[in-house]
Amino acid sequence: MDTIARLNASWSNDPRGKGRWSGRWRGRLSAPFTGDVLLTVESRGGLQLDLDGRRVIDNQSSPPVLAATMTMVKGREYPIVVTFDRGRGGEFRVYWQWTGQNRELVPQASVTWGGEEEKAIALIRRWMSEHASQEAPQLLGFGKENG
């Protein structure tokens, strides 16, 4: 499993899957400002970006959506999902800007990947490995007598 550290990634020389693969990353984006924040992307590849539960960027749609304005609250963490199709190109960059701030790449410190979803999955996997021989068959409906 690959992770990305920031919203600025390039796989232009990546031979995996003969250059045809896709990935989805989930995390949180910490708002830099209270008010309207403009997000823009540059992408060579299929990119979709969901923020706070809604699709805001989609360069695979017709027409492509390459910018979105979100009203944010400084310091609040917003759920983010990035979906990327390497078969359409090899890189993407996400920028933001707001009143008084020129356009800049979203900094690595503002994005955290994983988090609660991965913690929940790890807990479930650990519980299943500890209880698989005893309780899992019953939880799945096996091992019960009919009648």
CNS distance restraints for C-alpha pairs under 8 A (distance, minus, plus):
assign (resid   3 and name CA) (resid  25 and name CA) 7.32 0.50 0.50
assign (resid   3 and name CA) (resid 113 and name CA) 7.82 0.50 0.50
assign (resid   4 and name CA) (resid   9 and name CA) 7.23 0.50 0.50
assign (resid   4 and name CA) (resid  25 and name CA) 7.73 0.50 0.50
assign (resid   4 and name CA) (resid 113 and name CA) 7.77 0.50 0.50
assign (resid   5 and name CA) (resid 108 and name CA) 6.34 0.50 0.50
assign (resid   5 and name CA) (resid 111 and name CA) 7.81 0.50 0.50
assign (resid   5 and name CA) (resid 112 and name CA) 7.94 0.50 0.50
assign (resid   5 and name CA) (resid 113 and name CA) 7.61 0.50 0.50
assign (resid   6 and name CA) (resid 106 and name CA) 7.51 0.50 0.50
assign (resid   6 and name CA) (resid 107 and name CA) 6.82 0.50 0.50
assign (resid   6 and name CA) (resid 108 and name CA) 4.70 0.50 0.50
assign (resid   6 and name CA) (resid 111 and name CA) 6.59 0.50 0.50
assign (resid   7 and name CA) (resid  92 and name CA) 7.42 0.50 0.50
assign (resid   7 and name CA) (resid  93 and name CA) 5.72 0.50 0.50
assign (resid   7 and name CA) (resid  94 and name CA) 5.46 0.50 0.50
assign (resid   7 and name CA) (resid 105 and name CA) 7.65 0.50 0.50
assign (resid   7 and name CA) (resid 106 and name CA) 6.35 0.50 0.50
assign (resid   7 and name CA) (resid 107 and name CA) 7.67 0.50 0.50
assign (resid   7 and name CA) (resid 108 and name CA) 7.28 0.50 0.50
assign (resid   7 and name CA) (resid 111 and name CA) 7.91 0.50 0.50
assign (resid   8 and name CA) (resid  91 and name CA) 7.64 0.50 0.50
assign (resid   8 and name CA) (resid  92 and name CA) 5.79 0.50 0.50
assign (resid   8 and name CA) (resid  93 and name CA) 4.26 0.50 0.50
assign (resid   8 and name CA) (resid  94 and name CA) 6.34 0.50 0.50
assign (resid   8 and name CA) (resid 105 and name CA) 7.45 0.50 0.50
assign (resid   8 and name CA) (resid 106 and name CA) 7.97 0.50 0.50
assign (resid   9 and name CA) (resid  91 and name CA) 5.50 0.50 0.50
assign (resid   9 and name CA) (resid  92 and name CA) 5.59 0.50 0.50
assign (resid   9 and name CA) (resid  93 and name CA) 6.52 0.50 0.50
assign (resid  10 and name CA) (resid  90 and name CA) 5.64 0.50 0.50
assign (resid  10 and name CA) (resid  91 and name CA) 4.07 0.50 0.50
assign (resid  10 and name CA) (resid  92 and name CA) 6.55 0.50 0.50
assign (resid  11 and name CA) (resid  86 and name CA) 7.72 0.50 0.50
assign (resid  11 and name CA) (resid  90 and name CA) 4.76 0.50 0.50
assign (resid  11 and name CA) (resid  91 and name CA) 5.90 0.50 0.50
assign (resid  12 and name CA) (resid  89 and name CA) 7.36 0.50 0.50
assign (resid  12 and name CA) (resid  90 and name CA) 4.48 0.50 0.50
assign (resid  12 and name CA) (resid  91 and name CA) 6.62 0.50 0.50
assign (resid  13 and name CA) (resid  90 and name CA) 7.89 0.50 0.50
assign (resid  14 and name CA) (resid  19 and name CA) 6.25 0.50 0.50
assign (resid  15 and name CA) (resid  19 and name CA) 5.19 0.50 0.50
assign (resid  16 and name CA) (resid  20 and name CA) 7.31 0.50 0.50
assign (resid  16 and name CA) (resid  21 and name CA) 7.55 0.50 0.50
assign (resid  17 and name CA) (resid  21 and name CA) 6.04 0.50 0.50
assign (resid  19 and name CA) (resid  86 and name CA) 6.48 0.50 0.50
assign (resid  19 and name CA) (resid  87 and name CA) 6.03 0.50 0.50
assign (resid  20 and name CA) (resid  85 and name CA) 7.60 0.50 0.50
assign (resid  20 and name CA) (resid  86 and name CA) 5.51 0.50 0.50
assign (resid  20 and name CA) (resid  87 and name CA) 4.14 0.50 0.50
assign (resid  20 and name CA) (resid  88 and name CA) 7.90 0.50 0.50
assign (resid  21 and name CA) (resid  85 and name CA) 6.15 0.50 0.50
assign (resid  21 and name CA) (resid  86 and name CA) 5.21 0.50 0.50
assign (resid  21 and name CA) (resid  87 and name CA) 5.95 0.50 0.50
assign (resid  22 and name CA) (resid  83 and name CA) 7.31 0.50 0.50
assign (resid  22 and name CA) (resid  84 and name CA) 5.45 0.50 0.50
assign (resid  22 and name CA) (resid  85 and name CA) 4.25 0.50 0.50
assign (resid  22 and name CA) (resid  86 and name CA) 5.50 0.50 0.50
assign (resid  22 and name CA) (resid  87 and name CA) 7.37 0.50 0.50
assign (resid  23 and name CA) (resid  83 and name CA) 5.75 0.50 0.50
assign (resid  23 and name CA) (resid  84 and name CA) 5.39 0.50 0.50
assign (resid  23 and name CA) (resid  85 and name CA) 6.69 0.50 0.50
assign (resid  24 and name CA) (resid  81 and name CA) 6.91 0.50 0.50
assign (resid  24 and name CA) (resid  82 and name CA) 5.58 0.50 0.50
assign (resid  24 and name CA) (resid  83 and name CA) 4.38 0.50 0.50
assign (resid  24 and name CA) (resid  84 and name CA) 6.45 0.50 0.50
assign (resid  25 and name CA) (resid  81 and name CA) 5.64 0.50 0.50
assign (resid  25 and name CA) (resid  82 and name CA) 5.22 0.50 0.50
assign (resid  25 and name CA) (resid  83 and name CA) 6.57 0.50 0.50
assign (resid  25 and name CA) (resid 113 and name CA) 7.15 0.50 0.50
assign (resid  25 and name CA) (resid 114 and name CA) 7.74 0.50 0.50
assign (resid  26 and name CA) (resid  79 and name CA) 7.45 0.50 0.50
assign (resid  26 and name CA) (resid  80 and name CA) 5.77 0.50 0.50
assign (resid  26 and name CA) (resid  81 and name CA) 4.50 0.50 0.50
assign (resid  26 and name CA) (resid  82 and name CA) 6.56 0.50 0.50
assign (resid  26 and name CA) (resid 113 and name CA) 5.89 0.50 0.50
assign (resid  26 and name CA) (resid 114 and name CA) 5.85 0.50 0.50
assign (resid  27 and name CA) (resid  79 and name CA) 5.88 0.50 0.50
assign (resid  27 and name CA) (resid  80 and name CA) 5.25 0.50 0.50
assign (resid  27 and name CA) (resid  81 and name CA) 6.47 0.50 0.50
assign (resid  27 and name CA) (resid 111 and name CA) 7.08 0.50 0.50
assign (resid  27 and name CA) (resid 112 and name CA) 5.43 0.50 0.50
assign (resid  27 and name CA) (resid 113 and name CA) 3.94 0.50 0.50
assign (resid  27 and name CA) (resid 114 and name CA) 5.02 0.50 0.50
assign (resid  27 and name CA) (resid 115 and name CA) 6.53 0.50 0.50
assign (resid  28 and name CA) (resid  77 and name CA) 5.66 0.50 0.50
assign (resid  28 and name CA) (resid  78 and name CA) 5.25 0.50 0.50
assign (resid  28 and name CA) (resid  79 and name CA) 4.49 0.50 0.50
assign (resid  28 and name CA) (resid  80 and name CA) 5.23 0.50 0.50
assign (resid  28 and name CA) (resid 111 and name CA) 5.77 0.50 0.50
assign (resid  28 and name CA) (resid 112 and name CA) 5.25 0.50 0.50
assign (resid  28 and name CA) (resid 113 and name CA) 6.36 0.50 0.50
assign (resid  28 and name CA) (resid 114 and name CA) 7.98 0.50 0.50
assign (resid  29 and name CA) (resid  77 and name CA) 5.24 0.50 0.50
assign (resid  29 and name CA) (resid  78 and name CA) 5.07 0.50 0.50
assign (resid  29 and name CA) (resid  79 and name CA) 6.37 0.50 0.50
assign (resid  29 and name CA) (resid  80 and name CA) 6.22 0.50 0.50
assign (resid  29 and name CA) (resid 110 and name CA) 5.75 0.50 0.50
assign (resid  29 and name CA) (resid 111 and name CA) 4.72 0.50 0.50
assign (resid  29 and name CA) (resid 112 and name CA) 6.63 0.50 0.50
assign (resid  30 and name CA) (resid  74 and name CA) 7.43 0.50 0.50
assign (resid  30 and name CA) (resid  75 and name CA) 5.48 0.50 0.50
assign (resid  30 and name CA) (resid  76 and name CA) 5.58 0.50 0.50
assign (resid  30 and name CA) (resid  77 and name CA) 4.29 0.50 0.50
assign (resid  30 and name CA) (resid  78 and name CA) 6.32 0.50 0.50
assign (resid  30 and name CA) (resid 110 and name CA) 5.07 0.50 0.50
assign (resid  30 and name CA) (resid 111 and name CA) 6.39 0.50 0.50
assign (resid  31 and name CA) (resid  72 and name CA) 6.11 0.50 0.50
assign (resid  31 and name CA) (resid  73 and name CA) 6.05 0.50 0.50
assign (resid  31 and name CA) (resid  74 and name CA) 4.78 0.50 0.50
assign (resid  31 and name CA) (resid  75 and name CA) 5.11 0.50 0.50
assign (resid  31 and name CA) (resid  76 and name CA) 5.56 0.50 0.50
assign (resid  31 and name CA) (resid  77 and name CA) 6.28 0.50 0.50
assign (resid  31 and name CA) (resid  78 and name CA) 7.39 0.50 0.50
assign (resid  31 and name CA) (resid 110 and name CA) 7.46 0.50 0.50
assign (resid  32 and name CA) (resid  73 and name CA) 7.74 0.50 0.50
assign (resid  32 and name CA) (resid  74 and name CA) 5.08 0.50 0.50
assign (resid  32 and name CA) (resid  75 and name CA) 6.37 0.50 0.50
assign (resid  32 and name CA) (resid 110 and name CA) 7.84 0.50 0.50
assign (resid  33 and name CA) (resid  37 and name CA) 7.29 0.50 0.50
assign (resid  33 and name CA) (resid  72 and name CA) 6.71 0.50 0.50
assign (resid  33 and name CA) (resid  73 and name CA) 6.08 0.50 0.50
assign (resid  33 and name CA) (resid  74 and name CA) 4.27 0.50 0.50
assign (resid  33 and name CA) (resid  75 and name CA) 7.52 0.50 0.50
assign (resid  33 and name CA) (resid  98 and name CA) 7.48 0.50 0.50
assign (resid  34 and name CA) (resid  71 and name CA) 7.37 0.50 0.50
assign (resid  34 and name CA) (resid  72 and name CA) 5.37 0.50 0.50
assign (resid  34 and name CA) (resid  73 and name CA) 4.16 0.50 0.50
assign (resid  34 and name CA) (resid  74 and name CA) 4.68 0.50 0.50
assign (resid  35 and name CA) (resid  70 and name CA) 7.98 0.50 0.50
assign (resid  35 and name CA) (resid  71 and name CA) 5.13 0.50 0.50
assign (resid  35 and name CA) (resid  72 and name CA) 5.40 0.50 0.50
assign (resid  35 and name CA) (resid  73 and name CA) 6.50 0.50 0.50
assign (resid  35 and name CA) (resid  98 and name CA) 7.88 0.50 0.50
assign (resid  36 and name CA) (resid  69 and name CA) 6.15 0.50 0.50
assign (resid  36 and name CA) (resid  70 and name CA) 5.48 0.50 0.50
assign (resid  36 and name CA) (resid  71 and name CA) 4.33 0.50 0.50
assign (resid  36 and name CA) (resid  72 and name CA) 6.26 0.50 0.50
assign (resid  36 and name CA) (resid  98 and name CA) 6.38 0.50 0.50
assign (resid  36 and name CA) (resid  99 and name CA) 7.90 0.50 0.50
assign (resid  37 and name CA) (resid  69 and name CA) 5.49 0.50 0.50
assign (resid  37 and name CA) (resid  70 and name CA) 5.29 0.50 0.50
assign (resid  37 and name CA) (resid  71 and name CA) 6.18 0.50 0.50
assign (resid  37 and name CA) (resid  72 and name CA) 6.77 0.50 0.50
assign (resid  37 and name CA) (resid  96 and name CA) 6.57 0.50 0.50
assign (resid  37 and name CA) (resid  97 and name CA) 5.82 0.50 0.50
assign (resid  37 and name CA) (resid  98 and name CA) 4.91 0.50 0.50
assign (resid  38 and name CA) (resid  67 and name CA) 6.98 0.50 0.50
assign (resid  38 and name CA) (resid  68 and name CA) 5.76 0.50 0.50
assign (resid  38 and name CA) (resid  69 and name CA) 4.34 0.50 0.50
assign (resid  38 and name CA) (resid  70 and name CA) 6.45 0.50 0.50
assign (resid  38 and name CA) (resid  96 and name CA) 5.41 0.50 0.50
assign (resid  38 and name CA) (resid  97 and name CA) 5.33 0.50 0.50
assign (resid  38 and name CA) (resid  98 and name CA) 6.20 0.50 0.50
assign (resid  39 and name CA) (resid  67 and name CA) 5.47 0.50 0.50
assign (resid  39 and name CA) (resid  68 and name CA) 5.33 0.50 0.50
assign (resid  39 and name CA) (resid  69 and name CA) 6.16 0.50 0.50
assign (resid  39 and name CA) (resid  70 and name CA) 7.68 0.50 0.50
assign (resid  39 and name CA) (resid  94 and name CA) 6.87 0.50 0.50
assign (resid  39 and name CA) (resid  95 and name CA) 5.63 0.50 0.50
assign (resid  39 and name CA) (resid  96 and name CA) 4.52 0.50 0.50
assign (resid  39 and name CA) (resid  97 and name CA) 6.86 0.50 0.50
assign (resid  40 and name CA) (resid  66 and name CA) 5.72 0.50 0.50
assign (resid  40 and name CA) (resid  67 and name CA) 4.27 0.50 0.50
assign (resid  40 and name CA) (resid  68 and name CA) 6.65 0.50 0.50
assign (resid  40 and name CA) (resid  94 and name CA) 5.82 0.50 0.50
assign (resid  40 and name CA) (resid  95 and name CA) 5.21 0.50 0.50
assign (resid  40 and name CA) (resid  96 and name CA) 6.29 0.50 0.50
assign (resid  41 and name CA) (resid  57 and name CA) 7.84 0.50 0.50
assign (resid  41 and name CA) (resid  66 and name CA) 5.54 0.50 0.50
assign (resid  41 and name CA) (resid  67 and name CA) 6.55 0.50 0.50
assign (resid  41 and name CA) (resid  92 and name CA) 7.02 0.50 0.50
assign (resid  41 and name CA) (resid  93 and name CA) 5.57 0.50 0.50
assign (resid  41 and name CA) (resid  94 and name CA) 4.53 0.50 0.50
assign (resid  41 and name CA) (resid  95 and name CA) 6.11 0.50 0.50
assign (resid  42 and name CA) (resid  66 and name CA) 7.55 0.50 0.50
assign (resid  42 and name CA) (resid  92 and name CA) 5.60 0.50 0.50
assign (resid  42 and name CA) (resid  93 and name CA) 5.22 0.50 0.50
assign (resid  42 and name CA) (resid  94 and name CA) 6.64 0.50 0.50
assign (resid  43 and name CA) (resid  47 and name CA) 6.91 0.50 0.50
assign (resid  43 and name CA) (resid  59 and name CA) 7.91 0.50 0.50
assign (resid  43 and name CA) (resid  89 and name CA) 7.77 0.50 0.50
assign (resid  43 and name CA) (resid  91 and name CA) 5.80 0.50 0.50
assign (resid  43 and name CA) (resid  92 and name CA) 4.12 0.50 0.50
assign (resid  43 and name CA) (resid  93 and name CA) 6.33 0.50 0.50
assign (resid  44 and name CA) (resid  88 and name CA) 6.68 0.50 0.50
assign (resid  44 and name CA) (resid  89 and name CA) 4.41 0.50 0.50
assign (resid  44 and name CA) (resid  90 and name CA) 5.67 0.50 0.50
assign (resid  44 and name CA) (resid  91 and name CA) 5.27 0.50 0.50
assign (resid  44 and name CA) (resid  92 and name CA) 6.17 0.50 0.50
assign (resid  45 and name CA) (resid  84 and name CA) 6.81 0.50 0.50
assign (resid  45 and name CA) (resid  85 and name CA) 5.70 0.50 0.50
assign (resid  45 and name CA) (resid  86 and name CA) 5.57 0.50 0.50
assign (resid  45 and name CA) (resid  87 and name CA) 6.73 0.50 0.50
assign (resid  45 and name CA) (resid  88 and name CA) 4.14 0.50 0.50
assign (resid  45 and name CA) (resid  89 and name CA) 3.68 0.50 0.50
assign (resid  45 and name CA) (resid  90 and name CA) 5.62 0.50 0.50
assign (resid  45 and name CA) (resid  91 and name CA) 6.22 0.50 0.50
assign (resid  45 and name CA) (resid  92 and name CA) 7.12 0.50 0.50
assign (resid  46 and name CA) (resid  58 and name CA) 7.91 0.50 0.50
assign (resid  46 and name CA) (resid  59 and name CA) 6.16 0.50 0.50
assign (resid  46 and name CA) (resid  60 and name CA) 5.78 0.50 0.50
assign (resid  46 and name CA) (resid  83 and name CA) 7.84 0.50 0.50
assign (resid  46 and name CA) (resid  84 and name CA) 5.39 0.50 0.50
assign (resid  46 and name CA) (resid  85 and name CA) 4.57 0.50 0.50
assign (resid  46 and name CA) (resid  86 and name CA) 6.86 0.50 0.50
assign (resid  46 and name CA) (resid  87 and name CA) 7.70 0.50 0.50
assign (resid  46 and name CA) (resid  88 and name CA) 5.60 0.50 0.50
assign (resid  46 and name CA) (resid  89 and name CA) 7.12 0.50 0.50
assign (resid  47 and name CA) (resid  57 and name CA) 7.50 0.50 0.50
assign (resid  47 and name CA) (resid  58 and name CA) 5.93 0.50 0.50
assign (resid  47 and name CA) (resid  59 and name CA) 5.69 0.50 0.50
assign (resid  47 and name CA) (resid  60 and name CA) 6.82 0.50 0.50
assign (resid  47 and name CA) (resid  82 and name CA) 7.20 0.50 0.50
assign (resid  47 and name CA) (resid  83 and name CA) 5.71 0.50 0.50
assign (resid  47 and name CA) (resid  84 and name CA) 4.63 0.50 0.50
assign (resid  47 and name CA) (resid  85 and name CA) 6.48 0.50 0.50
assign (resid  47 and name CA) (resid  92 and name CA) 7.56 0.50 0.50
assign (resid  48 and name CA) (resid  55 and name CA) 7.18 0.50 0.50
assign (resid  48 and name CA) (resid  56 and name CA) 7.81 0.50 0.50
assign (resid  48 and name CA) (resid  57 and name CA) 5.41 0.50 0.50
assign (resid  48 and name CA) (resid  58 and name CA) 4.41 0.50 0.50
assign (resid  48 and name CA) (resid  59 and name CA) 6.59 0.50 0.50
assign (resid  48 and name CA) (resid  60 and name CA) 7.41 0.50 0.50
assign (resid  48 and name CA) (resid  82 and name CA) 5.89 0.50 0.50
assign (resid  48 and name CA) (resid  83 and name CA) 5.09 0.50 0.50
assign (resid  48 and name CA) (resid  84 and name CA) 6.55 0.50 0.50
assign (resid  49 and name CA) (resid  55 and name CA) 5.91 0.50 0.50
assign (resid  49 and name CA) (resid  56 and name CA) 6.01 0.50 0.50
assign (resid  49 and name CA) (resid  57 and name CA) 4.94 0.50 0.50
assign (resid  49 and name CA) (resid  58 and name CA) 6.53 0.50 0.50
assign (resid  49 and name CA) (resid  80 and name CA) 7.13 0.50 0.50
assign (resid  49 and name CA) (resid  81 and name CA) 5.76 0.50 0.50
assign (resid  49 and name CA) (resid  82 and name CA) 4.70 0.50 0.50
assign (resid  49 and name CA) (resid  83 and name CA) 6.43 0.50 0.50
assign (resid  50 and name CA) (resid  54 and name CA) 5.14 0.50 0.50
assign (resid  50 and name CA) (resid  55 and name CA) 4.11 0.50 0.50
assign (resid  50 and name CA) (resid  56 and name CA) 5.64 0.50 0.50
assign (resid  50 and name CA) (resid  57 and name CA) 6.93 0.50 0.50
assign (resid  50 and name CA) (resid  79 and name CA) 8.00 0.50 0.50
assign (resid  50 and name CA) (resid  80 and name CA) 5.57 0.50 0.50
assign (resid  50 and name CA) (resid  81 and name CA) 5.01 0.50 0.50
assign (resid  50 and name CA) (resid  82 and name CA) 6.52 0.50 0.50
assign (resid  51 and name CA) (resid  55 and name CA) 6.40 0.50 0.50
assign (resid  51 and name CA) (resid  56 and name CA) 6.54 0.50 0.50
assign (resid  51 and name CA) (resid  78 and name CA) 6.54 0.50 0.50
assign (resid  51 and name CA) (resid  79 and name CA) 5.80 0.50 0.50
assign (resid  51 and name CA) (resid  80 and name CA) 4.63 0.50 0.50
assign (resid  51 and name CA) (resid  81 and name CA) 6.63 0.50 0.50
assign (resid  52 and name CA) (resid  78 and name CA) 5.31 0.50 0.50
assign (resid  52 and name CA) (resid  79 and name CA) 4.97 0.50 0.50
assign (resid  52 and name CA) (resid  80 and name CA) 6.37 0.50 0.50
assign (resid  53 and name CA) (resid  79 and name CA) 6.96 0.50 0.50
assign (resid  53 and name CA) (resid  80 and name CA) 7.68 0.50 0.50
assign (resid  56 and name CA) (resid  65 and name CA) 7.61 0.50 0.50
assign (resid  56 and name CA) (resid  67 and name CA) 7.54 0.50 0.50
assign (resid  56 and name CA) (resid  68 and name CA) 5.79 0.50 0.50
assign (resid  57 and name CA) (resid  65 and name CA) 5.32 0.50 0.50
assign (resid  57 and name CA) (resid  66 and name CA) 5.57 0.50 0.50
assign (resid  57 and name CA) (resid  67 and name CA) 6.21 0.50 0.50
assign (resid  57 and name CA) (resid  68 and name CA) 6.62 0.50 0.50
assign (resid  58 and name CA) (resid  64 and name CA) 5.89 0.50 0.50
assign (resid  58 and name CA) (resid  65 and name CA) 4.99 0.50 0.50
assign (resid  58 and name CA) (resid  66 and name CA) 6.50 0.50 0.50
assign (resid  59 and name CA) (resid  63 and name CA) 7.80 0.50 0.50
assign (resid  59 and name CA) (resid  64 and name CA) 4.25 0.50 0.50
assign (resid  59 and name CA) (resid  65 and name CA) 5.40 0.50 0.50
assign (resid  59 and name CA) (resid  66 and name CA) 6.04 0.50 0.50
assign (resid  60 and name CA) (resid  64 and name CA) 5.81 0.50 0.50
assign (resid  61 and name CA) (resid  65 and name CA) 6.89 0.50 0.50
assign (resid  72 and name CA) (resid  76 and name CA) 7.60 0.50 0.50
assign (resid  85 and name CA) (resid  89 and name CA) 7.45 0.50 0.50
assign (resid  86 and name CA) (resid  90 and name CA) 5.45 0.50 0.50
assign (resid  86 and name CA) (resid  91 and name CA) 7.82 0.50 0.50
assign (resid  93 and name CA) (resid 105 and name CA) 7.10 0.50 0.50
assign (resid  94 and name CA) (resid 105 and name CA) 5.95 0.50 0.50
assign (resid  94 and name CA) (resid 106 and name CA) 6.10 0.50 0.50
assign (resid  95 and name CA) (resid 103 and name CA) 6.29 0.50 0.50
assign (resid  95 and name CA) (resid 104 and name CA) 5.29 0.50 0.50
assign (resid  95 and name CA) (resid 105 and name CA) 4.23 0.50 0.50
assign (resid  95 and name CA) (resid 106 and name CA) 5.21 0.50 0.50
assign (resid  96 and name CA) (resid 103 and name CA) 5.50 0.50 0.50
assign (resid  96 and name CA) (resid 104 and name CA) 5.72 0.50 0.50
assign (resid  96 and name CA) (resid 105 and name CA) 6.39 0.50 0.50
assign (resid  96 and name CA) (resid 106 and name CA) 6.02 0.50 0.50
assign (resid  97 and name CA) (resid 101 and name CA) 5.53 0.50 0.50
assign (resid  97 and name CA) (resid 102 and name CA) 5.52 0.50 0.50
assign (resid  97 and name CA) (resid 103 and name CA) 4.52 0.50 0.50
assign (resid  97 and name CA) (resid 104 and name CA) 6.55 0.50 0.50
assign (resid  98 and name CA) (resid 102 and name CA) 7.07 0.50 0.50
assign (resid  98 and name CA) (resid 103 and name CA) 7.78 0.50 0.50
assign (resid 106 and name CA) (resid 110 and name CA) 6.93 0.50 0.50
assign (resid 107 and name CA) (resid 111 and name CA) 7.30 0.50 0.50
assign (resid 108 and name CA) (resid 112 and name CA) 8.00 0.50 0.50
assign (resid 114 and name CA) (resid 118 and name CA) 5.49 0.50 0.50
assign (resid 114 and name CA) (resid 119 and name CA) 7.92 0.50 0.50
assign (resid 115 and name CA) (resid 119 and name CA) 6.14 0.50 0.50
assign (resid 116 and name CA) (resid 120 and name CA) 6.04 0.50 0.50
assign (resid 117 and name CA) (resid 121 and name CA) 6.24 0.50 0.50
assign (resid 118 and name CA) (resid 122 and name CA) 6.05 0.50 0.50
assign (resid 119 and name CA) (resid 123 and name CA) 6.17 0.50 0.50
assign (resid 120 and name CA) (resid 124 and name CA) 6.18 0.50 0.50
assign (resid 121 and name CA) (resid 125 and name CA) 6.09 0.50 0.50
assign (resid 122 and name CA) (resid 126 and name CA) 6.05 0.50 0.50
assign (resid 123 and name CA) (resid 127 and name CA) 6.05 0.50 0.50
assign (resid 124 and name CA) (resid 128 and name CA) 6.03 0.50 0.50
assign (resid 125 and name CA) (resid 129 and name CA) 6.10 0.50 0.50
assign (resid 126 and name CA) (resid 130 and name CA) 6.19 0.50 0.50
assign (resid 127 and name CA) (resid 131 and name CA) 6.00 0.50 0.50
assign (resid 127 and name CA) (resid 132 and name CA) 7.95 0.50 0.50
assign (resid 128 and name CA) (resid 132 and name CA) 5.09 0.50 0.50
assign (resid 128 and name CA) (resid 136 and name CA) 7.06 0.50 0.50
assign (resid 131 and name CA) (resid 135 and name CA) 5.67 0.50 0.50
assign (resid 131 and name CA) (resid 136 and name CA) 6.42 0.50 0.50
assign (resid 132 and name CA) (resid 136 and name CA) 4.86 0.50 0.50
assign (resid 132 and name CA) (resid 137 and name CA) 7.41 0.50 0.50
assign (resid 133 and name CA) (resid 137 and name CA) 7.58 0.50 0.50
assign (resid 134 and name CA) (resid 138 and name CA) 7.99 0.50 0.50
assign (resid 135 and name CA) (resid 139 and name CA) 6.21 0.50 0.50
assign (resid 136 and name CA) (resid 140 and name CA) 6.23 0.50 0.50
assign (resid 137 and name CA) (resid 141 and name CA) 6.33 0.50 0.50
assign (resid 137 and name CA) (resid 142 and name CA) 4.90 0.50 0.50
assign (resid 137 and name CA) (resid 143 and name CA) 6.28 0.50 0.50
assign (resid 138 and name CA) (resid 142 and name CA) 5.13 0.50 0.50
assign (resid 138 and name CA) (resid 143 and name CA) 5.80 0.50 0.50
assign (resid 138 and name CA) (resid 144 and name CA) 6.82 0.50 0.50
